[in-house]
């Protein structure tokens, strides 16, 4: 619920506006002067301030200036019975986003408030983006200052300026694509395209067309020529996610591109040259895959020029407070509400849980918690498996949960357990669950367990 601070020395106006805005669904705080308003701003985080222009001891303009020192991005609407162009201009210069004259119609005020709150949400999202850039020593959305993550940042800094191919390894949900984007954004290719393709999500035929493009008539449904991801990434970076899932026949063609930097579209014979940096990622043990013959040794060496291992969340739990705060702020801003607090018991359960789906699972859990919670996130707002840890799988679902939800909850936990037992290797987990790789990829995306 969005919170509005009303400031007016006329108590009747405070009562009327409090009733009007409360009935409209807003949470309201009132102050009978500038000093009290500033105290509230120190103690609370309203989404909007509505202030009278002329008040004793501290005018509306003085209050705006003082409030901007504390909350630079707080939208302010000025009310006055003395409506002049000069007053309006002065208020806007001081930082007000809108101006309304007394007496006003209820609907006019509500529309003005809605416009200002929309701006407030945009400002909150903009602030969040700025914070994300500042987090992790300027590593965008990557959050964490643990020793393990500092080592990752240092490696990214070292490798970004080079042309070297990078292989990022780590369990599903550890943020491999975010790291790939960080490498690209800090490289000389930062102004050029960053193109990502999930090698596990497509069949062999579709993946070949996706990577290399196709000519008209190359196969059924190929109605025209289409560029592939290699061409689209020319001069930039191509991110090959889940590269360990590429079929052996396609591995040969990929190896040739890495060696010669040329290829032909599917159904074509015209060589196409590209200048592309490759960043690949996998949750598989490629060394083991090479030993068992499931992955070409020569392709592995071409990809494994610089290897960057991402730690699972259970090995960097000191980052949990920052991650929790980050995701709670993000989803509170997206839903236009004040960030809820996280109770000690909820935080304890977050710490105790193993997080087999890593940061992605944590993000989805906190998105749900922000939606379900009131002013405070409690254990009941967290997904069942977080609230009950490893014991959750042995318990019956709550009696008020429908069969569809219960089945989905069980399926999600089975996938989490399989991923955990197979060190995050999706192909092995799929085999253990009796699923195809593409079916598992779909379900992982559905339940927020992707890489």
N, C-alpha and C positions, 0 to 999 in steps of 0.2 A: 504494500500500500504506500503510495507517494505521500510525503509529508510536507505540509505548507506552514510557514511561519507568518502570522498576521501581526503587523505592528500599527497601532493607532491609539492616540490618547483619548479618543472618544469610546467609552466602554460600550455604549449601545451599538456602535458599528462593529466592535469586536464580537459581541454576542450574535449579531445578525450574520456576519460573515462566517463565524464559527459554525453556526447552525446550517447555513447554506452549503458550505464546502464539505462539512461532515456528511450531510445528506447525499451529496454528490459522490461520496465514496472516498474522500481524502482523509488522512490523519492530520489533525490541526493542532498547532501550538500557538498561543497568543502572548503578546507583550504590549504593555501600555506605554512603552517608551523605548528610546534607542538603547539605553543602558541595559535594560532587561533583555532586549533582543540580542545584544552582543553576548550576554551571558549564556543565552540559549544556544547561540552559534558555537560557543566554546564547548558546550556539553553535548550538543546534538548535531545531526547532519541533515537539516531539512533540504528538500529538493527544490524549493522555491520560497522566496520571501516577497510578501505583499505589504508595502509600507505606505503610510500616509505621508504627504509632502511636508505639511506644516505641523510641527509638534514642539512643545516647550523643551528647553534644555538641549535637545539634539534634533535638528531638522532631518527630514527624509534624505536630503542630499548628503548631509554629514554621516548619516547612518550607512548609506550606500558605500561611501568612501572607506569607512571603518570596516564594514563587512567584507569588502573586496580584499583587504589586507589579510583577513582570516580565511576567506573562501573566494578566491579569485574567479572561480567558475560558477558561482551561485547566481542563477537568474533572479532578477528583481523586477517586480511590477510596481510602479508608483501610482498612488491614488491621491487626488487633490480636488478640492472644491474651487480652486483658483486656477482654472485651466487657461493657460496662455501658451503661445508658441514658445516664448522664452523659457518658461518652466519646463516644457517638454524637451527642448533642445538641451537644456542644462542637465536634466535628469538622464537623458541618453548619453551625454558626454561623460557623466559620472559612472555609467555602467549599467543603467536600467535597460531591460530588453523590451519593455512596453510601458504604456502610459494610459490611465483610464480616469475619466472625470466623474466626480461625485455630483449629483446622484446618478447611479447607473442601473440599468436593468440587470436582473439576475443572470439572464442568458448571456448578456454581453460580457459580464465578469467571467462566467464559466468558460466561454470561448477563449477569452484572453488568457485564462489560467491554462487551458489545454494547450494553446500555442506555446506558452512559456515552458510548460513541462516537457513538451516534445523537444524543445531546444535543450532542456536540462538533460534529457536522455542522450541526445547527440553529444553534448559536452562530456557526459560521463563516459561514453564509449570512446571519445577522442582521448580523454585522459588515460583510459585503460590502455589504449594503443601506445601512448607515450610511455606508460609504465612498462609495457611489454618490451619496448625497445631498450629501456634502461635496465631491465632485468638481465641477469646473467652476463654482465659486462657487455651489453649491447647485442645480445644474441636473440633478439626478437621475442618470440613466445616461449623460449626455453627458460624455465624457472629452476633455480637451484644454485646453491653456493657451497655444496659439500665438496670434500676433497676429490671425490670421484668425478664430479661434474667440472670442477676447475681443471682437472687433467684433460677432460674432453675439450673444454674451451681452448686450452693451450694448443692441443693438437689441431683443432680447427684453424686457429690463427696461423700455425706453421704451414699447413697444407693448402690453405685457401689461395695464397699468392702463387702457387705453382700450377703446372698443367697436369700434374700426376692424377692417374685414375685412383679413386678412393673406394674401398669396400667397407661399408658400415655394417657391423654385426650387432645383434642384440635380440632379445625376446620381443614378441609382439607387444606393441603399446609403449615401447620405450622412447619413441620420438625420433625414429630414424629419418623420416622425411624432413622434420624440422631441422635436424643437423645438416642434412643435404642442402636445404635452402640456406642455412647459415653459411655453409662453405661457398655457395654460389654468390650470396650477397656481399661477401667480403673478398671476392676474387676480382681480377681485372675484367671478368665477363659479367659483372653485376648488372650492367645496363642491357644485356642481351637476354634472350628467353631462357627461362627455367622450365623444362618440360618433364613431366612425370608420367610413368606408365607402370601399372601394377601387373607384373608378369604372371601372377597366380590367378588373376581374375578372368583371364581369357583363354580360350582353347588355343591349341597350337596354330591352327590356320588363321584365326582372328588375330593372334598376337603377331604373327609374321606380317600381316597386312598393316597392323597398327604401328609396328616399328619401322617398316620399310616402305609403306604405301603400296598402291597397286595401280595398274593401268586399266583402262576401260575394257570390260569383258574378260578380265583375268580369272574370274570365277562367277558363279551364279549370284546375281545381285550387284555386281560391280558395274554400275551404270555409267560411271565416269572415272577419270583419273583422280587419284587422291594422294596427297602427300602424307608420308609417314612421320612418326615422331622424330626420327633422325634429321629429316629435312627441316622440320619445324624448330628444332633446337640448334640449327646451324649458327655458329659463332657463340653459342651459349652452353648450357649444361643439360645433359639428359640424365634423369634419375631413373634407374632401373630398380624398382622395388620388388622384393621377393625374387631376385635373379636366380636363386637356387631352384626355382620351380620350372625353368625353361626346359622344354623337351630336348633330348640329345640332338635331333636333326636340326633344330633351330640354333643350338649352341654352336654348330659348325659355321653357320652364316654370321652369327654375332662375332665369333672369333675373327673371321675374315675382315669384318668392318673395323674391328679394333686394330688389326694389323695394318690394313691398307687404307683405311678411312674412305673407302668407296663401297658402293653396293648398287644393286638394281632393284627397282620396284617389282613386286609380284606381277608376273605376266609381262615384264619388260626385259630389254637387253641393253639398255643405254646406261653406262656407268654414271653414277652420281657421286660427286665428291662432297664431303662435309668436314667442317672443323667443329668438332663437338667434344666437350669434356664429359667423361663418363663418371658418374657417382652411382655405385650399386649398393644394394642393401639386401640382407637376408637374415632370417631367424634360424636358418639351418646351419649345421656344422658342415661346411663345404669340404673340409679336410676329410671327414668321414665319407662324404658323398663321393669324393674323388677315389678313395680307397675301395669303395664298393662298386665303382664304375658308373655311378648315377650322374656324375658331373665330370666334364672333360678337364684333365689336368692342365693342359695348355691354356684353356680359357680361364681357369682358376688363377694361374700365375699372371695372366694379363689383367685380371680384375684386382688382384691382391697386391697392387703396388704399394699402397699405403692402407693399412688396416686400422679402423677406428672402432673399438668395442664400447658399446653403451651399457652401463650397469643397469640391472633391474631395480625397480623401485625399492624392493625389500633390502637392497644393499646400500641405499642412501636415504634412510628414513629421517635423517636430520633435515632433509629438504621438505618433509611433509608440511610443517607449519606454513612455509612460504607458498607451497603448491596449493594448500587448502585455501589460504587467504586469496590467492590469485584467482582460483576458479569460482569462489564464492562472490568476489567482487565482479567478475566477468558476467556471471549469469544473473546476479542481482541487477546490474546495469542493463542487460538485455531485456529483462522483464520489467524494468522501470520501477524498481523498489529499493528501499534501503537495505544494505547488506546485513543479513542476520548474523548474530553471534554464533559461535560453535561451542556447545556445552563441553565441559570437561569430560563427561562420560562418552559423548560422541567422539571427541578427539582421542580418547583412550582406545576406543574400538577401532578407529582409523589406524592408530599405531599398531594395534595387535593383529590386524588383518594382514595376510601375506601378499595381497594384490598380485595374483597371477597374471592379470591383464595389464598390470603396470599403470603408467600415468593415464593412458586412455580410459582404463576402468575407473580410476580415481575421478577423472573429469566427469564421466557419465554419472557416477554415484553422487557427486556434489551438485551436478545440474538438477538431478532428481530431488536432492535434499533441499536446495533453494526453493524449488517449486512447491514442495510439500510442507515446508517449515513455516512457522510464524516468525516471531522476533528472534527465535533461537533455534538452531539446528540441534535436534536431539537424536538419540539412537534410533528411535522409531522412524525418523525421516530418512535413514540410510537404507540401502538395499538389504534384503534379508541376510545374504551371505556375509556382509560386512558386520552386521549387528551380532551375528552368531559365530563368526570365524569358521574354522574347519568343522565344527559340530553341526553347521547348518544343514549339510547334506544328509545327515541322519535323522533330521526332524521332519515331521509332517508340515505341510504348508498351513497357514492360518485358515480357519474354517470359513472366513468370509471371502476367500480368494476363489475366483472361478476356475474351472478346469483348464481353460486356455492359458490363464496366467500361471497356474501351477505347473503345467507341462513346460511352458517357456522358461520358468524359473529353474526347473530341473535340468532342462536342456542346456541352459546357460552355464549352470554349475558343472555339468558333465564336461562341457567344452573347456571350461577353466581348469578343471582337474587334469584333463588330457594334455592341455598345453603345458601345465606345470610339470607333469610327469615326464614330458618329452622336451624339457628345457626350452619351451617356446617354439619348437620346430613344427610348423603347421602341417607339413606333409606327413610326419610321423603321427601327429595327433589325429589327422584325418583317417589314416590307416587303422589306428587303434579304435576309432569310433565307427568305422565302417562307412565313412562318407567319402565322396569325391573331393578333390582339392577345391574345385570351384564351389561346391555346395558348402564346404566348411568356410571358405572365404566369405560367402554370402551371410552365413550365420554369425561369423565373427563381426562383420560390419553391422548386422542387425542388433547385436548385443553390445556394441561398443568395445569389442576386443581386438580390433585391427591393429596393424603396426603403425 
